[in-house]
Amino acid sequence: MSEEKALWKPINRAVIIPPHATPQDVVKFASAQLSPREIKSIANAYSAGDYEMMGTFVWAKAVACLRKQLASLGMDFIGEMLGRADISPNSSIEESVTEYQLIQLAEDLGMISRTEAMRLRHTHEVITHFVKKDSGDTANDQEQMLEDEARLALRACVQSILAQPKISVALKFAEFRKALEEKSFSTADHEITMLSESPYLYQRTTLSVLLALAKSAEGGQLDNSLSNLNTILPCIWDQLLKPERWQVGQTYAEVYANGQLKAAAGIKKALAKVQGFDYVPENLRSIVFSKAAQRVLEAHDGWNNFFNEPAPMEALASLGSSVPLPAFPIVMSATLAVRLGNGYGVSNGAQAAAVKLLQSLSQDRWEYYLSDCLPVDKRILEKLAWSPAPVNRWLALVAEYKLARFNITARHAAVKKLINASDTTSVKNAALALLSDLGYV
């Protein structure tokens, strides 16, 4: 990603841990966030070979620190960033935001680098696996956390979070986000020029913030947000993929149905400028599908996910095969997350419902997902970029549904490479290319 074209970018680290530091030395860097007693306990646990206890404790401390920092931004802002209408200013971050989403937020805001985010996601997967494993497996040495796994988890948590005196949010984006509701931009402004040239991540995030403000702001803040939507949407519309276009139409339908006439008029004016009324849903049935898919993802990201995924996945599949287009991207992301699983396997109890939903898809729906949704489906792309087991399941899924026969019109050639790949290396490279196109690599 070009640094000069970034509206906000990762912070420079206040503390850098030497590459060859021993685990005992690494934990000493956590003094910014942990007490001397906690540091000593971690070092002793590692030395004694209590790797699972040490890893779980360090991870819990890192997550608590990250939650505290993110909560200080306000839950309304968190909801905007995640595109979660169900998160209100009074929501609890512990109950509303999964650990996977915490890492995603920290990465998007520049609180941690992309490499750090990748390592934290891997640590999350490792810790989750060992926390939820059957206690009856303790006699099997192969089922215990290994020293290398504990060492990598410790270093990821300390370097990314616990060694930093304060994890500062990227001020440039915070200032730009605040300006969206405090002033009206023109197309000649430097910020708008930068936005139109920025990676897709920045455009999508800015659009989400503006639409959230259109739904919640009042008075002058509402006037500014609607004015900026009318300035920014025409600048980025041609670059927006269909899921984001549907997001605009869905927001218009919601504010109109809620009687928010001023907001509806402002969004309608913006849609008219881009001839975007084809993306306004005829009804709000998609909300039901979106919420059901969100519950699947919460189970997938949480503890004991293999046990907790079947119920919400079955509930999603039971809604029927006619998925409204605005909800289709999140429904597919949730279903494929269940189908591909993670490095430790899949939820066997959820597979039948996931297969049922995928088998119900028509050719045009598959083509829509592969051409317009997969290129921006960060969750699925990361599974294919970083974890061999989901890649093998992806190769099997591509063969099962004969996805290579479909007409894929994605603007990035890596999508076709992802479908036509015959080995794990090719899949990984194609997924990394798409993540790079989004601005995540």
N, C-alpha and C positions, 0 to 999 in steps of 0.2 A: 504494500500500500504506500502511496506517495505521501510523505510526511507533510509536504507543503499544502496538500489538498485535503488534509484532515481537519475537521472542525474541532475535534478534541482527540487527544492521543494519550497513551499510557504514561503514567508518571515515571520519573526517574527514581530508582530505588535509593532510599537513605542508607540501607545496609545491604551489602553483598557478601554472601558466605563463600569463602574460598572453595574451589571445586574439590579439593582433596581433604577437606575437613572431616575429622572423625565424627561419628554420631554424638559422642560425649562433648565435642567442641561445638557441633551444630546446635545442640539444645541450649547452650549458653547464650546464643544470640537471641533467644526468646525472652530475655529479661525485660524487654519493652512491654510485654503483655502478661508474663507469668511471674509468679512469686518465686523467691529462692527455694522455698520448700517444694513447690511444684516442679521446678527444674531439677532438683535433686532426685525427686521421686521418679521422674522420667528417665534420668540417667541410670538410676539403680535398676529400674525395671528392664531397661535395654541390656544392661550388663548381666542381669540374672536370666536373660532369655525369655522374659515375659513379654513377647513381642505383641501379642494381640491386645493385652491390657494397655501397654504403652501406646500402641497405635490408636486404639479407640479413645483413650484419654486425650491425646494430642489433637486428634481430629475434632473431638467435641469442643475443645478450647478454641480451635481455629474457627469453627463454624459459629460459635457464640460471639466471637470477636467480629466476624464478618456480618452477622445479623445486626449487631449493635451499630456498626458503622452505617449499614444500609438503612436501618430504621430511622436514623437521624435525618435522613433526607425527606421523610414523610411518606406515609403509606399511599397517599394519592399519587405521588410521583412513581412509587414502585409499581402501582397498578398500571400507570401509563406505559412504563417501560416494558411490562410483560403483556400488555394488551388484555388485561384482566378487568372487565367491568365489575366483577364481583368484589374487588378489593376497594374498601372505603377508607377514609382517614382514620376510622376507629378500628380497622382490622388489626389482628395480631400477626406480626411477621412470622412467628413460630408456627402458627396454624395455617397461614395463607401461602407461604413461599417455601417450596421444597429446597433441599440442599443443592440439587442440580441447578435450580433457578437462581440461587444465590451466586453460584459460580458464574452463570451466564450474565447476570446483572453486573457483577464486579468486572468481568471482562469487557462488556459493552461500554461501561463507564470509564474504563481506563484505570481502574483500581489495581488490577493485576494484568500482566502481559498475556498474550495468547499462549505462549509456552507454559507459563505458570498455570493458566486455566486448564490446559490439556493435562498437566501433571496432577492438578487437584481433582479433575474428573476421574482420572485413573485411580487416585487414592480413594475417592468416594466409592468407586466400584469395588475396590479391594476391601475396604473397611466394612462396607455393607455385606459383602459375601461372608466374611468371618463372623460378623455379629449375628447373622441370621442362620448360620449353619447349625445342624443338629448337634446338640450337646453330646449325643452318643458317639460322635466321631472323634472325641478327644483322645482316644487311645491310638488313633492312627496318625503317625507322625506326618504323613503326606497331607493330612487335613489341617495342619497347624500353619499359622503364618510363619513364613520363612524370614531369616534375618535380612535378606536383600529387600524383601517387600516392606519390612518394618523401617529399614533405613531410608528407602525412597519416600515412604509416607511421611516420616519425620522431617526430612529435608524439604519436601513440598510444602508442608504446613508452616514450617518455621520461616523459610525464605519468602514465601508469598504473603504471609499474614503476621505471624507471631513475632518476627524479627523487626517489624516496622513500627516505629514509635506511634505513628498514626497513619492509617490508610486514607489518604486524601482523595476525594473525588476529583475527577478531571474538571478543573475550574472553567476551562473554555466552554465545555458543553453545558455546564451548569449555568453559566452566564448567558449562553445563547438560548437555552431553554427558558430562562427567566425573561429574556428580551422578547420572546415570542408573544408574551402576554402583556408586556409593558410598552411596546412601541410597534409601529407599523413599518415593515420593511418595503423597499422598492426593488425592482429587478436589477437596478444599478448598484445596489449595496454589495459590498465585498463578501459578506456572509452568504448571500444568495448565490452569487457566482461560484463560491467555493462549494456550496451544497450541491449545485447542479453537476459539479465535476467530481464529487466525492464518491467513494464506494457505496454500494447499495445499502449496507448496514446503516449508514448515516441518514440516507434519504428515508428509509423505512422508519427509523426511530423518530425522526423529526415529524413525519406524517402522523405517527401514532400519538405524539405529544399534542399536535394541533387538533386532532379529532377528539382526544380526551378533553382538551380545554373547551372545545365547542359544546361538549355535553355537560360540563360542570361549571364553567366560568360564568360570571355575571358582570354587568356594567361595562366599564372600560376594558377590562380584561377580555371579555367576550368579543367586544368590538375589534380589539387588536388581533386576537386569535383568528377571527373570521377574515379580517383583512389580509393577514399573512397567509392563510390558507388559499385565498384567491390569488395571491402573488406567487406562492411556492408551487401549488399543484400544477399549473400550466408549465412550469419550468421542469418538472420531473415526471410528468404524466407519461410521456413516451418511453421512459425508462422503467416505469413501474410494471411489475408482473401482475397477473390477474388476481392473486390473493390480496394484494394491497389495493387494487382497484375495487374489489368487492368490499374491502374494509371501509372505503369511503361511502359506497352506496349503502352499506349496512348502517353506518352511523347516521346517514340522512334519514333512513327509514325509522330508526329508533327515536331521534329527536322529534320527527314529525308526529310519530305515534304518541309521544309523551306530551305533545302540545307545546314544545319549545319552538315557537314560531320564528323567533329571531334567528336562532341557530339554524333552523331548517332552511330559512331564506338564504342565509349566508353560504351554507353548503350547496344548496341548489344552484346558486350563482356560480360557484366554483365548478360544479359538475357541468354546467352549461358551457363554460369556457373550454372544456376539454371534450365535450360531447360524450359524457360519461354516464348517461342515464340507463344504458344497458346493464349497468352494474348495480342498480338499485333493486333489491329483492321485492317480490310481490307480497311477501308476508314475512313474519319473524319466526317461522318454524325453525330456522337455522339456529336460533339461540338454544333451543332444546338440544340439538345435536352437538353444538359447541360445548355446552356445559357437560354433557355426557363424556365427550372426548377429553375434556380437561380433567375429569375425575379419573379416567384411565391413566393419563400422564402423571397425575399425582401419586397414584398407586405404583406406577412403574418407577418413579424416582425415589419412592420412600423405602423405609426399612421393610424387610420381609416381603419384597415386591412379588416374588413368585407365588406367595400365598394370597396376596391382596389383589392381584390383577384380574382373576377370573370374573368376580362379581361385576365390576364396572365395565369390563369388556363385553360380557354377556348383555348388560343393560344397553350398551351402545349398539350392539348388533341387533337387538330386539326392536330398535326404533324403525327398522326397515331399510331397504336397499336404495331408496330414493333420497339420497343425501343432498340437501340444498347446497348450491354452489358456494355461497359465502362460508359455509361450515366445512366444506369438503377438504381444504388443506389441513386443518387440525384433526379432522377425523382420520385422514390417511396417515398423518404423522403418528397419531396414537396407535392405530392398528398395526402399522409397520414396526413401531417400537416394540410392541408385544410380540410380533412375529419374528423379528430379528433377535430380540433378547439382548443379552450382554455377553461379556467374556466368560461368564460362569454358567450359561445355559438360558433356557426360556421357561416361562410359566406354563407347564404342561396343561394345567386346567383352563388356561385362557386361549389355547391354540384353536380349539374348535370354533369359538365365536369369531376369532380374528380371520380364520380361513373362510368362514361363512360370509363375512362382509366382503373380503377380497374377491371371492368367487362370484359375488353378485354384481361386480363392476362391469359395465359395458366397455366396449373398445374405446369409445370417445372419452369416457371418464379416465381410463388408464392413460390415454394420450394427453389429456388435460393435466393429470398429475405429473407425468414424466416431463412434459414440455414447460409447464408453468409453475408447478409447486415444488417438485424435487430440487430444482436449482437453488431454491431459497429455504429448503427444509434443513436447517442447521443440525437439528437433532439426529436425523437419519444420516446426513453426510458425515457427521462426526463418528457415528458408529462404523461407517464404512472406511473412514480414514484411519482410525486408531485401534480397532479391535478385530483380530482375525476371525474369531468365531462368528460374529454377525456377518462378516464378509462371505463366509462359506454358506450361510443361510440365504444371503442375498443372491448368490450365484444359483442356488437351488430354486429360489423363488422366480428368478428371471427365466429359468428353463421351464418351470412348472406352468407359468402363465404365458410363455412364449412372447415375452415383452419385446424382443428384437424385431418382431413382425409389424409392430405398430409404427405409425407415422409420427415421428418426434420432430417438433418444429422449434425446439429450444434454441435460443440465440447463442448458447455456449456449446461448442463442439464436445466438451467433456461429458455432457449428458449422454450422447450416443456412445461414447467410449465406455461409460459406466454400464450401459445396457449390453454392449457387445463384448465386454471383457470376459475372458475365459479363465483368469487366474486372480489370486488375491492381490498381487502387486499392481496389476492393471486397474483393478477396482480402487485400490488405495490412491493411486496417482490421479485417477479421474476425480475422486471425491475431494482430494486436496486442491485440485485445480478449481473446482467449484467453490470451495471455501475461500480460496484466494480471490476469486472473482467477487465474492461478497465482501471482502475486506477482513476476513477472519484469520488469514494465514499470511 
